Amino acid sequence: MEVLRRDLNLLINDYGETPELSSKTRNYSSLFDDYMVKRATEIVLHTPGTYLPLII
């Protein structure tokens, strides 16, 4: 992660460093995975208020 920050000058929030954010991110990911299975979707673009399944 440090290489990405230093060499590429990326701004990265490491949610794994904060237990509360890590837990919330894992919970969101799990719920989102379940939703994708129910919708029979493999690839999705999710932004606030938008769920866009992508078909390849």
C-alpha positions as CSV (number, residue, x, y, z in Angstrom):
1,M,0.0,0.0,0.0
2,E,2.8,2.4,0.8
3,V,4.4,1.9,-2.6
4,L,1.1,3.0,-4.2
5,R,1.0,6.0,-2.0
6,R,4.6,7.0,-2.5
7,D,5.4,6.0,-6.1
8,L,2.0,6.7,-7.7
9,N,0.9,9.5,-5.3
10,L,-2.5,7.8,-4.8
11,L,-4.7,8.9,-1.9
12,I,-5.8,5.6,-0.3
13,N,-8.1,5.1,2.7
14,D,-7.2,1.8,4.2
15,Y,-10.4,0.7,5.9
16,G,-8.6,-2.3,7.4
17,E,-6.8,0.1,9.7
18,T,-10.0,1.1,11.5
19,P,-12.0,-1.8,13.0
20,E,-15.4,-0.1,12.7
21,L,-14.9,0.8,9.0
22,S,-13.5,-2.6,8.3
23,S,-16.5,-4.3,9.8
24,K,-19.0,-2.0,8.0
25,T,-17.2,-2.6,4.7
26,R,-17.3,-6.3,5.2
27,N,-21.0,-6.2,6.0
28,Y,-21.8,-4.1,3.0
29,S,-19.8,-6.4,0.8
30,S,-21.6,-9.5,2.1
31,L,-25.0,-7.9,1.6
32,F,-24.1,-6.7,-1.9
33,D,-22.8,-10.2,-2.8
34,D,-26.1,-11.7,-1.7
35,Y,-28.1,-9.2,-3.7
36,M,-26.1,-9.8,-6.8
37,V,-26.8,-13.6,-6.5
38,K,-30.5,-12.9,-6.1
39,R,-30.4,-10.7,-9.2
40,A,-28.3,-13.3,-11.1
41,T,-25.7,-10.6,-11.8
42,E,-21.9,-11.0,-11.9
43,I,-20.7,-7.5,-12.6
44,V,-22.4,-4.4,-11.2
45,L,-21.8,-0.6,-11.0
46,H,-23.2,0.6,-7.7
47,T,-23.3,4.3,-6.9
48,P,-25.6,6.1,-4.5
49,G,-29.1,5.6,-5.8
50,T,-28.0,3.5,-8.8
51,Y,-27.6,-0.2,-9.3
52,L,-26.5,-1.0,-12.9
53,P,-25.9,-4.6,-13.9
54,L,-23.3,-4.9,-16.6
55,I,-23.7,-7.6,-19.2
56,I,-20.6,-8.9,-21.0
